[in-house]
Amino acid sequence: MGTKVCIDGELVDPEQAFVPVLDRGFLYGDSVFEVLRTYGGVPAPERRHLERLERSCARVGIALPVPLDTVRDEVHRTLAAADNEESWIRIVITRGAGPISFDVRSARAPRRIVIVQPLTTLPAEAYAEGVAVVTAITPRALDSSPAAGAKSSNYLTNLLATDSARQAGAHEALVLGPGGEVLEGATSNVFVVRQATVITPPLAMGILGGITRALVLEAAVAAGMPVSEGLLFPHDLYTAEEVFLTSSIREVLPVVRVDGVPVADGRPGEWTRRLHAAYRHALEAAD
């Protein structure tokens, strides 16, 4: 049990897992990635993550080096080698190595990497008691570019925003746009519940099309809950009935405080709990 890595189809232990220093993923963050987890040892929702990986490659102009079925097989081989009860999976496609240059066409064959390690999740208290978030004006690397919406490895601004949130005693930073609108979390999508409607910012704002985000919206519709994609501002979060974050590892995480302001009564709400259960049910049919 433990961590295993697969680089271009070759399984290695993490201590022997290396990429060249001239790989553009290392030099420039010139790569895309996906993160997912297993349920009962099976990655889910695997197909959606692989399809988004393909879309991200297309958005940034990286040619997927092998068919998606090959990537899927390498994920399963790495999972089997790691032999964990439950696993965290990261798939990375870099543009490959080449001379140090801003010319993306100077890179040679794209490189693919699969990393599997034991799954670590938040403690149960985070879901029972909720978490705090803060808002932050954080320029995003891909904004106003053709690659907006790709899951790029260029995550420095996200890392710095998350660090600022943690220094403020919060779990996550919510990124604000130039007009003060709430876009997404540094590592998550954000939702509010207002007047019995589930609301989240629209993809047209250049946010990441989260896999969990999409499944939660589908689960809400299936459960007869009204949903809407619309502009949100910090005031909308301060006055919401409920706020929650979504991501593949955290699933549906209740937020009980925004910028120090309690959300409603400061406790996780019923809609968030219902949507978390509905999301788990939707996972069973997702692939």
ZITAVEN-V405087 format. One record per run of one state. SS is the DSSP state (alpha for helix, beta for strand, coil for the rest). FROM is the first residue (numbers start at 1). LEN is the number of residues. If there is no record, write none. Layout:
SS:FROM:LEN ; SS:FROM:LEN
This chain:
coil:1:3 ; beta:4:4 ; coil:8:2 ; beta:10:4 ; alpha:14:3 ; coil:17:6 ; beta:23:1 ; alpha:24:5 ; coil:29:2 ; beta:31:9 ; coil:40:2 ; beta:42:3 ; coil:45:1 ; alpha:46:15 ; coil:61:7 ; alpha:68:15 ; coil:83:4 ; beta:87:8 ; coil:95:2 ; beta:97:1 ; coil:98:6 ; alpha:104:3 ; coil:107:4 ; beta:111:8 ; coil:119:5 ; alpha:124:6 ; coil:130:1 ; beta:131:7 ; coil:138:14 ; beta:152:1 ; coil:153:3 ; alpha:156:12 ; coil:168:4 ; beta:172:5 ; coil:177:4 ; beta:181:5 ; coil:186:2 ; beta:188:7 ; coil:195:2 ; beta:197:4 ; coil:201:2 ; alpha:203:3 ; coil:206:5 ; alpha:211:12 ; coil:223:3 ; beta:226:4 ; coil:230:3 ; beta:233:1 ; alpha:234:5 ; coil:239:3 ; beta:242:6 ; coil:248:3 ; beta:251:8 ; coil:259:2 ; beta:261:2 ; coil:263:7 ; alpha:270:17 ; coil:287:1
